[in-house]
Structure formats: C-alpha cells, structure tokens
Amino acid sequence: MDHHERIAKLTFAGVYPMYLQKVEKKGRTKEELDQVIEWLTGFNIHQQTELIKEKVTFATFFQKATINPNAHLITGVICGYRVEEIDNPLTQQIRYLDKLVDELAKGKKMEKILRTEH
C-alpha cells in the first residue's frame, strides 16, 4: 500500500482528536479548530460530529466536502511535502487540513489561516 492509499484510509474520527490535542496544547480552542475545518470543507460542527460518528475515511470525508475556493492559497511545507506541489488531489486536501491545523497551533491569526487578508 502506498503513501496516498494509507492516508486515504485514515478516518476523520481517528485524526480529529490528534488535531484537537495539538491545538489545545498551544492554547487554541476546539471552536477555532472546528471553524478552520468548516472553512476548508464546508462542514459545520453538526456535520463534523456526524462524520466522526460514522467513522468515515478521509477519502469519503473529502469526497463529501465542498473545498473552499481559496484553498489553493494554502502553501508551504507540511510533513516534508510542499502542499502546493502535491499531485494527488486527495493527499493535497488532507495536507491542506494538516497545514491549517499546524498554523492554528503555531498561533497564527484566524484571518491569516482562513486566507481572508489580502
């Protein structure tokens, strides 16, 4: 199984607690995390909760998502990969999410994370 298949099979339910732990350890909130996820995927808190209950894989999660039109503005390196250069669309979307969570944990301002500053 290659890298792309492995991360496609991860469940949102399995990764969400790790995201939450990462941001809370740095003084950020669950609400901020949920807001970041909603910005990228279009899933509100109720939809996120349902997807966690259903234990959907990342493949299903991103298939159902409405990716923010500004997601292409997410750039930089995460897990050793430059996100804007990842050629597998699903892997790129998962890394977009990782990058946003990372920025939140690093204390970036919400406007910057949500790409609303021009």
C-alpha positions as CSV (number, residue, x, y, z in Angstrom):
1,M,0.0,0.0,0.0
2,D,1.5,3.4,-1.0
3,H,1.5,6.6,1.0
4,H,-1.6,8.0,-0.8
5,E,-3.7,4.9,-0.1
6,R,-2.6,4.8,3.6
7,I,-3.7,8.4,4.3
8,A,-6.9,8.0,2.3
9,K,-7.9,5.1,4.6
10,L,-7.3,7.1,7.8
11,T,-10.6,8.1,9.5
12,F,-11.5,11.6,10.3
13,A,-12.6,10.3,13.7
14,G,-9.1,8.9,14.3
15,V,-7.3,12.1,13.4
16,Y,-9.6,14.7,14.8
17,P,-8.6,14.1,18.5
18,M,-4.9,14.4,17.5
19,Y,-5.7,17.8,15.8
20,L,-7.6,18.9,18.9
21,Q,-4.8,17.9,21.2
22,K,-2.3,19.7,19.1
23,V,-4.1,23.0,19.0
24,E,-5.3,22.9,22.7
25,K,-1.8,22.2,23.8
26,K,-0.9,25.5,22.2
27,G,-3.8,27.4,23.8
28,R,-6.2,27.3,20.9
29,T,-9.8,26.1,21.2
30,K,-12.0,23.4,19.8
31,E,-14.2,26.1,18.3
32,E,-11.2,27.5,16.4
33,L,-10.3,24.1,15.1
34,D,-13.9,23.4,14.0
35,Q,-14.0,26.8,12.3
36,V,-10.8,26.0,10.4
37,I,-12.2,22.6,9.3
38,E,-15.5,24.3,8.2
39,W,-13.6,26.9,6.2
40,L,-11.8,24.2,4.2
41,T,-14.5,21.6,3.9
42,G,-17.8,23.4,4.2
43,F,-18.8,21.0,7.1
44,N,-20.5,22.8,10.0
45,I,-20.0,21.5,13.6
46,H,-23.0,19.2,13.3
47,Q,-21.8,17.6,10.1
48,Q,-18.3,17.2,11.5
49,T,-19.8,15.4,14.5
50,E,-21.8,13.1,12.3
51,L,-18.8,12.3,10.1
52,I,-16.8,11.4,13.3
53,K,-19.7,9.2,14.5
54,E,-19.8,7.5,11.1
55,K,-16.0,6.9,11.2
56,V,-15.7,8.0,7.6
57,T,-12.3,7.7,5.9
58,F,-10.5,10.8,4.6
59,A,-11.4,9.6,1.1
60,T,-15.1,9.8,1.9
61,F,-14.7,12.9,4.0
62,F,-13.1,14.9,1.2
63,Q,-15.4,13.4,-1.4
64,K,-18.4,14.9,0.5
65,A,-16.6,18.2,1.2
66,T,-17.0,21.4,-0.6
67,I,-13.4,22.6,-0.7
68,N,-13.0,26.3,-0.2
69,P,-12.2,28.1,-3.5
70,N,-9.3,29.8,-1.7
71,A,-7.7,26.5,-0.6
72,H,-5.1,27.0,-3.3
73,L,-3.7,29.9,-1.3
74,I,-2.5,27.3,1.4
75,T,1.2,26.9,0.7
76,G,4.2,25.8,2.5
77,V,5.7,22.6,3.8
78,I,3.9,20.0,5.9
79,C,5.3,16.5,6.8
80,G,8.2,17.2,4.4
81,Y,5.9,17.9,1.4
82,R,5.3,21.3,-0.2
83,V,1.5,21.3,-0.3
84,E,1.1,23.3,-3.5
85,E,3.2,20.7,-5.4
86,I,1.3,17.5,-4.2
87,D,-0.2,16.0,-7.4
88,N,-2.6,13.6,-5.7
89,P,-5.8,15.7,-5.1
90,L,-6.9,13.8,-2.0
91,T,-3.5,13.8,-0.5
92,Q,-3.2,17.5,-1.2
93,Q,-6.6,18.2,0.5
94,I,-5.6,16.2,3.6
95,R,-2.3,18.1,3.7
96,Y,-4.2,21.4,3.4
97,L,-6.1,20.4,6.5
98,D,-2.8,19.4,8.3
99,K,-1.3,22.7,7.3
100,L,-4.3,24.8,8.6
101,V,-4.2,22.9,11.9
102,D,-0.4,23.5,12.1
103,E,-0.9,27.2,11.5
104,L,-3.6,27.3,14.2
105,A,-1.3,25.5,16.7
106,K,1.6,27.9,15.8
107,G,-0.6,30.9,16.9
108,K,-1.3,32.4,13.5
109,K,-4.2,34.9,13.4
110,M,-7.5,33.4,12.3
111,E,-7.8,35.9,9.4
112,K,-4.4,34.7,8.0
113,I,-5.3,31.0,8.5
114,L,-8.7,31.5,6.7
115,R,-6.9,33.4,3.9
116,T,-9.1,36.5,4.3
117,E,-6.3,39.0,4.4
118,H,-5.2,40.2,1.0
